[in-house]
Amino acid sequence: MHLSAENLAARRGEDLIFVNISFHLTTGDALVLTGRNGSGKSTLLRVVAGLLAAEKGDVKFVDNSGRSDRRPGEASHYLGHRNAMKSELTVAENLAFWKEFLGDSEGGLGLSVEEAADAVGLAGITHLPFGYLSAGQQRRIAFAKLLVAYRPIWILDEPTAALDAAADRLLAELISGHQKDGGIVLAATHQPLGLENATELKMTGFAGVGEGIWG
């Protein structure tokens, strides 16, 4: 399995955010994006996930069977700053929706709703409305969404937001387990995640709009 980017550039509105970003990740690898706010971390993750179009360059995914015709976003989970859950629905209803909507990608099987809740330390509360949970519990359930449907690529934007130290450790264990199962992780963070086989990419932003992008 391979995920690669070549000479990526991205623009938000009139602003060119970054240029000439390239990386190559394979089974069990992680890429950690660091840098100040506004340096392009979130934008790069959204480009890889297929949520934003690149100004230049390509992102390519080759699965374990050698198939290369799928877009990377089709094999990815994206967890952004928001949890992507409905407050009025129960935890179980939210997770069941994502399990059915996403389905399993080739090569793996997702957990049941209760198994996923248990994996994030919140077994027994899936009957509660999502909006009743604390911010930390809501973030844990957002991580359970990654477990109910199998995707080989996890794209995580500040995944430790609203988590305490114990939840940080749990998160690190879940990510480590995904890597050991052959998954790939891309994460933007201001805090160390303790990931194995991780490479750091420091984003610096791009001030000279239009300079050298096509060079």
C-alpha distance (Angstrom), angle and dihedral (degrees) to the residues before:
residue distance angle dihedral
M1 . . .
H2 3.78 . .
L3 3.79 135.5 .
S4 3.78 116.0 -173.0
A5 3.79 140.4 169.5
E6 3.77 125.8 -162.9
N7 3.81 126.2 -161.0
L8 3.79 95.2 -27.9
A9 3.78 120.4 -172.6
A10 3.79 125.2 177.4
R11 3.77 136.7 -170.2
R12 3.79 130.4 -159.5
G13 3.78 109.3 -160.4
E14 3.79 106.7 -46.5
D15 3.79 94.1 -21.3
L16 3.79 123.7 96.2
I17 3.80 103.2 -143.2
F18 3.82 102.9 -173.0
V19 3.80 141.5 -12.2
N20 3.81 138.8 -159.9
I21 3.81 97.8 20.2
S22 3.81 113.1 163.2
F23 3.80 133.2 167.1
H24 3.79 140.6 156.7
L25 3.80 122.6 -150.5
T26 3.77 129.8 -180.0
T27 3.81 137.8 -178.0
G28 3.82 112.0 -33.6
D29 3.82 95.7 5.7
A30 3.79 128.2 132.9
L31 3.80 131.3 -160.4
V32 3.80 116.4 -159.2
L33 3.80 117.1 -161.2
T34 3.78 116.2 -151.3
G35 3.79 133.7 174.0
R36 3.78 141.9 101.3
N37 3.79 123.9 -54.0
G38 3.78 110.4 -77.3
S39 3.80 94.1 26.0
G40 3.80 93.1 116.4
K41 3.81 104.6 -97.5
S42 3.79 96.3 128.9
T43 3.79 92.2 39.9
L44 3.81 91.7 54.3
L45 3.80 91.8 49.8
R46 3.80 90.9 50.5
V47 3.78 91.5 49.8
V48 3.82 91.4 51.9
A49 3.81 90.1 47.1
G50 3.79 90.4 51.6
L51 3.81 94.2 -116.2
L52 3.81 92.6 117.0
A53 3.77 129.1 34.3
A54 3.80 118.1 -119.5
E55 3.78 117.6 -120.4
K56 3.78 88.1 -143.6
G57 3.81 138.2 -5.6
D58 3.79 135.7 37.7
V59 3.80 140.6 -93.9
K60 3.80 115.4 -152.0
F61 3.81 133.8 -173.0
V62 3.81 127.3 -164.5
D63 3.81 115.9 -174.2
N64 3.79 128.3 -147.0
S65 3.79 92.3 -88.7
G66 3.80 91.7 54.7
R67 3.79 93.5 -105.4
S68 3.80 110.8 150.8
D69 3.80 104.2 169.1
R70 3.80 96.9 90.6
R71 3.77 122.7 92.8
P72 3.82 112.9 -118.5
G73 3.79 90.7 -117.8
E74 3.79 90.3 63.4
A75 3.81 89.8 61.7
S76 3.82 96.4 40.8
H77 3.75 141.9 90.1
Y78 3.81 112.7 -148.5
L79 3.79 118.5 -159.2
G80 3.79 111.9 -177.2
H81 3.78 133.5 174.3
R82 3.80 90.8 -71.6
N83 3.79 121.6 65.6
A84 3.84 97.2 -134.2
M85 3.81 93.8 -135.4
K86 3.82 132.2 127.1
S87 3.81 111.3 -118.5
E88 3.80 95.0 -148.9
L89 3.82 94.6 51.7
T90 3.78 121.6 80.8
V91 3.78 121.0 -106.3
A92 3.81 88.7 -108.2
E93 3.80 92.7 50.9
N94 3.79 92.0 49.5
L95 3.79 94.2 48.9
A96 3.81 92.6 42.9
F97 3.81 89.3 54.2
W98 3.80 92.8 52.9
K99 3.80 91.9 44.5
E100 3.80 91.9 54.3
F101 3.81 96.3 37.1
L102 3.79 96.2 49.4
G103 3.79 101.5 32.1
D104 3.79 121.7 -172.8
S105 3.78 122.1 -56.0
E106 3.79 118.1 -135.8
G107 3.80 114.3 -75.4
G108 3.78 103.0 34.9
L109 3.80 149.9 43.1
G110 3.78 128.3 -127.2
L111 3.80 124.6 -130.6
S112 3.78 124.6 -106.2
V113 3.80 117.1 -98.6
E114 3.80 92.7 -102.0
E115 3.80 92.9 44.7
A116 3.81 90.6 52.0
A117 3.81 92.3 48.3
D118 3.80 89.7 49.8
A119 3.81 90.7 49.3
V120 3.81 90.2 59.3
G121 3.80 92.6 45.4
L122 3.81 97.7 -104.6
A123 3.77 104.9 105.3
G124 3.79 114.6 152.1
I125 3.82 98.9 30.5
T126 3.79 100.3 80.5
H127 3.84 90.1 106.2
L128 3.82 90.9 64.8
P129 3.81 122.9 94.0
F130 3.79 110.1 -101.6
G131 3.81 90.0 -124.9
Y132 3.82 90.8 62.4
L133 3.79 92.4 64.4
S134 3.79 126.1 94.8
A135 3.80 118.7 -107.5
G136 3.80 90.5 -102.3
Q137 3.80 92.8 49.3
Q138 3.80 90.6 48.3
R139 3.78 90.3 53.5
R140 3.81 90.9 50.2
I141 3.81 90.2 52.7
A142 3.80 89.2 49.6
F143 3.80 86.1 58.3
A144 3.80 89.9 49.3
K145 3.81 85.8 61.5
L146 3.80 87.5 67.3
L147 3.79 89.8 56.7
V148 3.82 102.0 48.8
A149 3.82 93.1 63.7
Y150 3.80 122.3 36.7
R151 3.79 117.4 -123.0
P152 3.82 120.9 162.8
I153 3.82 93.5 -146.2
W154 3.80 123.2 60.4
I155 3.81 116.1 -165.5
L156 3.80 109.6 -168.9
D157 3.80 126.9 -175.6
E158 3.82 111.4 -162.3
P159 3.82 91.4 -30.4
T160 3.81 94.8 -179.4
A161 3.82 94.3 62.7
A162 3.83 111.0 132.8
L163 3.80 93.1 5.4
D164 3.80 126.7 127.6
A165 3.81 124.0 -141.3
A166 3.82 94.2 -87.8
A167 3.80 91.4 50.4
D168 3.80 89.6 47.3
R169 3.80 89.2 58.2
L170 3.80 91.5 46.7
L171 3.79 90.2 50.8
A172 3.79 91.5 49.9
E173 3.81 90.0 51.2
L174 3.82 92.0 50.8
I175 3.79 92.2 49.6
S176 3.80 91.3 45.8
G177 3.80 89.7 50.9
H178 3.80 90.6 51.3
Q179 3.80 90.0 52.5
K180 3.81 92.7 47.8
D181 3.80 88.3 52.5
G182 3.81 87.9 57.1
G183 3.78 99.1 -95.0
I184 3.79 128.3 143.9
V185 3.82 123.2 -131.1
L186 3.80 131.1 -159.7
A187 3.79 113.6 -176.9
A188 3.79 136.1 173.3
T189 3.77 111.5 -154.8
H190 3.78 146.2 153.4
Q191 3.81 91.2 -153.5
P192 3.80 131.3 63.2
L193 3.80 111.2 -100.5
G194 3.79 97.4 -168.9
L195 3.79 93.1 -128.2
E196 3.79 122.4 171.7
N197 3.81 122.4 -130.2
A198 3.79 87.7 17.0
T199 3.79 128.0 158.1
E200 3.79 122.1 -162.6
L201 3.78 121.6 -135.4
K202 3.79 112.4 -170.4
M203 3.78 111.3 -151.7
T204 3.80 114.2 -148.0
G205 3.80 102.7 175.6
F206 3.76 124.1 -130.4
A207 3.79 124.3 -98.3
G208 3.82 101.2 177.0
V209 3.80 101.8 76.9
G210 3.77 110.7 -151.7
E211 3.79 96.1 2.6
G212 3.78 112.6 137.8
I213 3.79 97.3 -22.3
W214 3.77 92.8 133.0
G215 3.78 95.4 36.3
